[in-house]
Structure formats: C-alpha cells, structure tokens
Amino acid sequence: MMEPISIDDASLLLKFKSKVTLKKCSIFGSVNAVSELIQIKGKTMFLIQLKSNKTERTINIVVTDKDYLHWRESIQPRSSYLFINLRPTTLSKGTPDEQLVYVPYGDSSVRTAENVKVISLQELLKKSGDASSLSECENLECLETTGEKTKKLYDYQGTITSTCRAEHGLYELDGKIGLQLTFIPAVHQYKFLSVGTKIVVYNAHHCVADEHPKIRLCCCLISSIHVLECPPSTVQPAPYYHNRSVISHLLNYFNLNQAQVLWLLKCEKKLRQKFCPDILSVNELLKVGVKEEDGSVGSGVFSMLFTTKCPIKGEPLLCRAKRKILQEFLAENHKCGITERTVSKESLHRIRSVAEINQEAVVTAGNYVDLKKDIVAKNMTARDATEYVYWSHLVFENSDFTPPWIVVGVIETCNKTGRLQLRDQTGSIDCLVAQYASDSMEYHFCNTDCARGKTMAPPFFHSCPLPQSWIDGQLVRITKFQIVIERFLVCSLPHPSFFRDEKHIQQKRVHVYLQFAIEDAVTLHRRKFSNNAAVNRDADVDLKCKKRKLEPKKSSQSASTEPLDDSSVSHLVLITHKEPLKLQRHARSAPQLCFSCIATFIGEPSLNVPGAKESLEPGIDSCINQPEIYLRSTGPTRHENVNCIQRSNAEANHGSTPSDINKSTEVASHTATGKEAPAVLQTSEIATPSRPVALNLQGSSIKWFPYIHVGGLYRLTAHNTSSAAVFQAKLGGKHSAERAMTVYPTRQCVDIRDNMTFDYILFDRNSSSTESDDAGDVKNSGRGMELCNVQDINNNSSMDKLVSFKGWIKSKTFTTQSNSRPRRVLPQDLQKVHQDMGISFPDGKSMKLLVGDLASSDNITVYLKADNQQFCLGLLLGAVVEFRRFEKRLSENNKLYCHDLITSHVRVVCFPPFKGERCSMRTPECTADSSFTDLPSLPLQYLGSLWDISNSTRHSPFQCVCHVHQVLTVELRSVCVECSNLHKAGNCTYSPCSSVVSPAFQAKASIIIDDGSCNALVYCSGQSVQTLLDMSDQQWTDWKEFLSDVGELHYSHSARPDEMDHNQKALQQLCRSALVLKPMKIFCKPFSKESKHHSAHGLEDFMLKTLHVGQGTIQSRVLPLCRLYCLGMERINYHESIRQLMTTI
C-alpha cells in the first residue's frame, strides 16, 4: 500500500497534476461533508469533502462508479478516514465550471483510521522515482486559501415529530425546530424518515421563517442526514417524499433560491386551500412531468402557473436558469440557493383567495377615509356632502400591492345574478371582461383564431377579447387586473361633520368586482366533462345518476318531462339585440332575473342522432350538423359593411321576411379540431327561410347572458330530445310570455329551457369574399346592430328615434329627474335582493353620464334609470361604452340627450387606462385631425363638387382655397385631463375628481366658408383655432394662462352686447375683423354620415333659382349647407400659389 499524504499535500498535487507522473495517491484526513446519493444525467453518485484542520484547505472526492457507492453507508462527517489509491482528475475540462477532484479507481478502498502517519509530497515523489517533478515541487511554498469565508454551518441532533409536509421536504424536530430538505435531490427519497426517527443533521444553514416553526435548519447539497435510532415498526412512514414534489423539480430547472422556495411553498399551501379537493385533486394541482423540448416542468396547475409566459409582459413568473448541482458542493467558496438573496419582492407575487379579496375590499370600503378628507378639504355643505357621498369608487391594481398580486380562479357564470364570476373554494367575486385602452378602437370581429380555447390543451392564451361560452369552467391565471369598489350611501346629514356617525347612513351598498382583459388570462385547467359551457351542470349530474342506475334528480323542466337520450335538435339563430337583466317577482316563488333577445331563426331545425344522420331539412342540415361552423364574410364595420344575415334580421325588424342569404357568404364546415373540411357549401344555392323571434331566458338560463353578443350567429341546441317542437312558440313561463308579447308584439316568443345550449359560430375575417351588385343595399340595411358616433347624433345625422352609439365616459353623476315618480321605500328583504343582484340604484336615482365622441370633442348626456334592471358594472371615468337602443330626447333648453328604455342595453367595451398608461383617444385635446399627418398632399376640390355624384373622391379628405365668411362660435376652455370637466383656479370643478395633473387647453370653433361654388359649415379644434384667430405662439400661450384662472371663454355671433363681458367683447371684435375674415387654405373631410346623404343626390337634383344681382339676373342651383371637419388650416401663400398655377399652364 502506498503511504498516505496529508490533505494539504493532496491539494498541492491536484494543482500540479499535469507536471507529475504520479497517477495515484493515498490520502488521510477528516471528512468535513458527504452528500446524499444523487443522480445527474442518469448517473448515480455522491461527493466527499476532506478538510485540513491546520489550513482549512479542502479537497473533493467524486464517487460515480457503482462498485464504490457502498462507501456512502460507512462514511460520516467529523470522522477521519484513510482513502487508498485515489486518482486525480479534472471535471468539465476546458469549461468555466472546471474542477480538480479525486476519484476512486481500480483497487481503491476506504477504511476508518486514527493517528495514521503521513509523509510529505516530496517524499512521495522521491519514493515513486519522479525526479523531474521533485525538482519543481521542492521550492513550492504552502498554498494560501483565497476567497470569502463560508458561512457558518450547524450540526443538530433531534427526533422527528411531524411529517405533515414531507412531500416538499419539510419536517419538524423536537416540536420546535423546522427541517427543510427541499434543496437535496436525494435518490433514496428519505423514505426512512418518519415520526419518532432520531437523526443527526450535518452542515445545515440556520434560517428564520415568518411562520411556525420560525427556527429552521435548511439543508443543501453539502448537508447530510444520519439515522441514529429508528421508531417502532408500527409507525408508518410519510406517504409522500419530497423529490416527487413539483417544487423540487422547479428548484432544479429554475435554480431557485431560498426566498423563492419559501414563496412557492406558501403558494402551494394557498392553492390547496383554494381548489382542493372540490375543484382540483391534489394530483391535478401538483402533477410532475418534465418536458425537455419546451422547457416546461410538470403538467399540473401549480407548475403551469409559474412557468407559463404572461401574455402582456411576455415573461413567466419564474425565469429559466439551470441549477448547477455539482458546483454547489465542489466550489471553493460554498454558494447555494439558501445563501443567495438576489431576488426582489416585486418578483414574488402573492396569491390571494377570493374570500380574502372580498374581505379586504369591504373593510376598505367601510373606512370612508377618502370621503372624509374630501368633505373637509372642499368645505362642503351638508347638502353637497349628501350628494357627494351617494356614489364613490375605489380602484386598485395589482401593482398597487407589495408584493404584487396574481389572481387564480375558475371563471363561471352565476345562475342567480347572470354575471361572470371568479370562484374558488372560499367564495366568488364578480368579473367584468373588456379590452385594454387603445388608440385604435376598431370593433372586434371573431375569426377562426378565437376558437383556440375550445380545443387547445392548457396552458394557452385567449385571442378573443369577448367572453365566449367555452371559457366557462376554465381555471385561469390573471396577472394584470383592477379591483373596483363601488359604494352607494344614502345619507341624511344635518351637518357635514356628522358623516362620521354611521346612524345617519340610511342605506348602504357595496359592489366589489374584478375587471380584466381575457387576453391576459392564461388557462391552466379546463373542466373535464365539457369543452365549453354548453353542457348544463344539472344535466351532467343527471347523466352520472343514469350511469349508476339511480333515479335522476329532477332539477330542470326538461328532466321532468322528457326521458334522457343522446339525441339533440339544433337551430341556427342570429342575435340582433340583447336586453338587460330584469328582476322578476312572483307571489309563489323567490325573485329571479330574466332577459330577452331579439333574434332570427335561420333555416329549419336539424336532428342530431349518434351513429345516424337524419335531417329535418335536406339543404341546411348539411352545414349546421357539423361540429364547427365558420361563416365567411367581410364583417360589418361601424358605418358600412353589414353581413347579409344582419340585413335579413333588419328587414325582419321592419316587418319584412328575408328569403335567402347573400351570395357573397360562404359557410365552411370544420372538424372539431379546427381543421377545414374539404367540402365548402355555397349557401347561395339554398333557399334558407328565416323567422323573427324573441328568446326569453330565465332561471338558470341567465347563465348565457355574458356569452350572447349582438350580431353573433349561434347554434341553439336542445339536448336529450328529438322533438323540434321546442323551437316553436310554446312558452313555459306565463310571466315571461306576457312581458315578451307586450314588448315584441310582432314576434313569436320562445322560452329557452335548461337543456338548451348556445354554440357560437365564428366569422372568418380573412376570407376573400367579393361584394355583389346590391352591396349598397346591404351596407344600408344594418339598422339595429350598427353603431354611430356621438357626433352624428348631435348633428341629427341619424333620423331614428332609437339610436345605438359608442363613446367614452367623461363624467358620472347621479340625479333625481323631475319627471320621475316618487319611489316607494322597499322592504328590507327586497333591498337585500336588489343589493345582491345589483338591481336599480338606491333611492330611485338615475345615472347621468357625459359621453364623449371617440374621434372628436363632441359630447352628449346619457341618462340611465335602470328601473327594476341590473345596472352595468365598469361605468367609470374613461371607459369606452356601447349604448344600444337609447331614445333621443330634447330637454327644456332644446338640448339633445339620450335616455334608456326597458329594452336598452349597455356594455363596457374598453377599460379606463391603467396607471402609467395614456390613451390619446380619450384626452381633452383629441381632435378629428389626429390621424392625418400628410395634409399638403390632399387633393384640391371645390365645395360644390361634393354634391356631384360622379365625383368618386367626394367622401375623402381634401383641401380647398376659400374665404372665411363668418365665425359662428368660439369656445376656449381649460379642462381636467382625467375627467375632461372644467378646470378653474387650479382645481377641477367636478367634485369626485381629485386630479393633480396640469389642465389641458381645449379650443373649438365653427365657421362659414365660401369658395365661390358652395358654402360649408366647418368645425375647427386644436391648433386650427389658433391659425383661424391669427395668433402667435406667445399670444396663444398667454390665452392658456389666462384661461387657467377663469376656466372658459365663449363667443357666439348671435349674442347680444349687453350679455357679454369685456373679454367676450374683445374676442367678438377679433372674430369680426379682417384678421380672421380672409382667404384661407383649409384641409377638411365630410361628416361620416354626410356621405350617405351626398350619394342620394346629384347636382341636377337641386332646383334652379333666379337671383337679382345689381342690374342683371342670374340662375344658380341652391345647394344645401355642407358640414365639414377641419383637419388643418394654413394662410395662403399667394406667390407660391401663382407659381404653381403658372407651372400648370
């Protein structure tokens, strides 16, 4: 046997192993650390560290050969051993992770020894006959240790008293010390650890936790566990072992540190409370399965929650970084995940249960701290304070919390309220799904990409911003959201200071809801028994009872009247209008909600029988009997293209019945996987009858309310029946029949039963369909579904009494209308129903909204009474809202406004901008010319040519050289950036707004121009008003500073001098001077609705009129006054104009 050397000489030999011929040596020394058996790249190994007692220098032994793995059972830290015939080698040679180690080879062995005589390295080389190596090593001095000192490690002896979280490597020692083995990837899985086992822990880190047990011993790869005494055989071992834990897999694949591991452990505990066992099983939550190809770890909800990328930021909650397990043990300066602390609190998101969110929101809403401060700061009177506290709201974002929150839950529809909810085992919270703030507010048209959520396996993102039925029952993760708290307080305050006393609050309502975009929701799990919400939950229970040969419980009308079978009947239906949810009260039953839809049945019903194919109509059944249908069309825009089926419905709404579908429409059959079938059906060859109906939904059927969208084509399917009579006018509910017949007397009414489902049929936007010759008729036939602008309503472009439009909310107040009847006091039980279901507004008030146009500075006032109806959530300042079927009215001051009816519907399209975001579309300085930048390149036209029907460019922007004939109005205002209300003397005049941002300057004017061919009324805004008034930049800045104090300044050509102050008189003098009334070059465009009236007339359609001019007479056609938007304005450069004219001659 070769004589041993010390650890110091063995370290020196490792460093100069390339210069010596000695290939083996024996080493005697004390074992400082020994690892557990681990497995790296399929090879089982363990590591040994020897440490010199004199110099604290260390060397490492790597044991990988299976013939030497039994050494692990006999080696224990803090003991001395003699290692015979070890071979020096290099691991990961030529890489940054290169390490010099010893390995057993050939006849290597180990034995326990004490006081073994060692020789020096020089003596060993001399005896081995390596003279050349001896001459190089004789003058070497002892190597000095470098680097930082390793953090102190601890040994502990104790007895295991708890294994409740052993699957994650968490144990308890002596009832007071925590033991964490999560960082050790041991092969044996610690199966021997159970309650009562007496062990010794070597080389553990001391950590402090914020939960019991607070003192913990955290073990890493350099730590080891040795059993001193086993418990009696009657004690069962822990049922799970930590290296099966998904957290251990995440630790290895993402190189997590201690803070991240503790965070994941808290999240795992919270997720179990939220979902197990009612929603998810433990296996579905914590399932592990590593996929190297895409880097994903595990197929359970827990792993997907942290490894799936966020749709908005594009990064997962955990960033991929491979753990270097060997380096943690072999590195000279020990560093592991327990010692690393380079992690920010912002990256460790917090998971909250729904019950905690609701509880904190209610507590926050009941503090009234914000209201008390505003009442004192604004020195309100008792009356003002009573009106001010009636409605208020608080908005919190996930970034407002430290650490940020993430929301995880199951999206479902509440059968009681008809609202979307996010649910877990602790409770539920209402949800509002809409789009994020954007400058391009194009209407969304569903296409084939929107159906990804029906067939894709989790995790996946949603591409459709509209809530569709297939998201029902999906468990989602949301990282960007807003928690909104709306408060209604009906008070009678004798003095503002009495607001602190709760006894003066007569009625209180608090609505807490979550608003987010579905595109930011990542689906982590879907309900197994259904691909979407089409399957009724009660019907699913009945089918389970049938399989068990038990009596099915009769939970629905269909279950009690018809036997269960596998047949179904379906019918195509087009939705053209959706009413709001209304409260229905019966004498013999509890109050419930209901709603109706105006729709059109397309074609005839079809019978679907498993294993057979029968059709009630041979033509249309070939396309509606497929699992998936995609209707190809160009899709309706806000003002023009309207689908042919929409035209059919519009004609049905006005008393006529369509007989066919437009020739340009194609219906393509798709398979369930979304792949296109070879056959494409041309529906122009099929005569498809249609029937206008009113669909009544009540009871559990109101769950379809969030998933039914105006303009959507659906397949209405009645399950467990083979009779098409369910689509006939057989009304199951007497009350719904009476109400529907009074509202829609010309339509047949059909009740939607509990066994009926709606499947959305998607439009293919990318289809290259061509317009037919009667495309003009199609474009003008979409009444009822088409949305107009606020500007068009103000200009009376729409002659209908009922209008549908879209705009953004500038201000929101509540008022008691003078023509409203006195509201009787509701009983307490009915008040509770109104609060739970969100019915009407407390104290019978109406909501007053100032709605702004999306493309101009026009506004209109909208009143929402919501009498006995469920009001819409999310009507906050800055939100883009869709108003359908509102009635136009004139006030006593002849001012146009809109009011809701019993059939009016409101939908939030876009949220207010989040903090740090700015949407120029919804700022006070937004003008109609924001989308036109290259104005000088616009073509030159005469105003009279706009009425020439042969002029193909009469609807496009143009420029004209004209004379400003008269200034009609000028309006200069200083407005609040947040709410667009008047900003005066440094404060916003709208009391609920507390903006501290500098105000914006708003300028508008209307003028009459004449270019010799026609007159036109032009609306100007922004910088065009400065050019019109011929003001320099310094003068314009002075006006802004002046208006920041006075607030606003108006001029009207019809105002009397005695009604104007000196500022208005000065502005009047300027508007009537030659500085303004002069030739100008104006860039403008026609009104959006004006083009339809232009296309109806040619120049020859206008009558000739004889005019007496001086000594003679002339005949001229009298053209109407054309209305234009000003995109820009320039002074005329006569020299340049003459030069251009001369070059064209």
Secondary structure, DSSP 8 states (H G I E B T S, - for coil): ---EE-HHHHHHHHHTGGG-----EEEEEEEEEE---EEETTEEEEEEEEE-TTT--EEEEEE-SGGGTTHHHH--TT-EEEEEEEEEEEESTTSTT-EEEEEEEEEEEEEE-SS---B-HHHHHHHHT-HHHHHHHTT-------S------EEEEEEEEEEEEGGGTEEEETTTEEEE-TT---TTTTTT--TT-EEEEEEEEEEE-SSSS-EEEE--TT-EEEEEE---TTS---SS-GGGSHHHHHHHHHT--HHHHHHHHHHHHHHHHHHTTTT--HHHHH---EETTTTEE-SSHHHHHHHS--TTT---SS------HHHHHHSSS---TTT-----GGGS-EE--HHHHHHHHHHHHTT-HHHHHHHHHTT--HHHHHHHTTEEEEEEEGGGSSS-EEEEEEEEE-TTT--EEEEETTEEEEEEE-B---S--------GGGGHHHH--SSEE---SS--GGGTT-EEEESS-EEEEEEEEEE--SSGGGGG-GGGEEEEEEEEEEEE-GGGEEEEE--TT-SSTTS-HHHHHHHHHHHTT------SHHHHHS---S-EEEEEEEEEEE---EEE--SSS--EEEEEEEEEEEEEEEEEETTEE--SSTTTHHHHTSSEEEEE-----SSS---HHHHHHHHHHTT----S--TT-EEEEE-TTS-EEEEEEEGGGS---EEEEEEEEEGGGGGGGGG--TT-EEEEEEES---GGGGSS--S-HHHHHHHHHH-TTSEEEE--TTEEEEEEEEETT------TTHHHHHT--TTT--B-HHHHHTT----SEEEEEEEEEEEEEE--TTS-------HHHHHHHHHHTBS-GGG-EEEEEEE-SSSS-EEEEEE--TTBB--TT--TT-EEEEEEEEEEE-TTS-EEEE--TT-EEEEEE----TT---GGGSTT--TTTT---GGGS-B--GGGGG-TT-TTTTS-EEEEEEEEEEEEEEEEEE-TTT--BEETTEESSTT----S--EEEEEEEEEEE-SS-EEEEEEETHHHHHHTT--HHHHHHHHHHHHHH-EEEEETT--GGG--HHHHHHHHHHTSTTTSSEEEEEEEE-TTHHHHHTT--GGGS-EEEEEETTEEEEEE----EEEEEEEEEE--HHHHHHHHHHH-
